[in-house]
Amino acid sequence: MERYINPYTEFDKWMFVLRNLSGLMERPAALQERVFNRLFEAAEIITQATGLSIKEIEEL
């Protein structure tokens, strides 16, 4: 039985999420770790509290 090797490093995941957060409609499978769950929860709270989208917040 072959062992699955994750091709993405933590750095790759962080760079992806930071570059694409405003355009993500749902969380990719590779970003299901606890730290990313907390990041997405925080982003959702911010957008609900301000009424702004992540893209609008990035432009501030």
Residue, then its C-alpha position, 0 to 999 in steps of 0.5 A: m500500500e502506497r503512502y500519500i505524501n502531501p505535496y504542499t508545505e505549510f508555507d504553500k498553504w499560507m501563501f495560497v490562502l493569503r493571496n486568494l482569501s477574498g475569492l474563496m467561496e469555500r474552504p479547500a480540502a488542503l486547508q482543513e487544519r485547525v489554524f485555517n479553521r480559525l482564520f476563516e472563522a475570524a474572516e467571517i466574523i469581520t465581514q459580518a461585523t463590518g458589512l464589508s467583503i474580504k476584498e473590500i477590507e483588503e483594499l482599505 
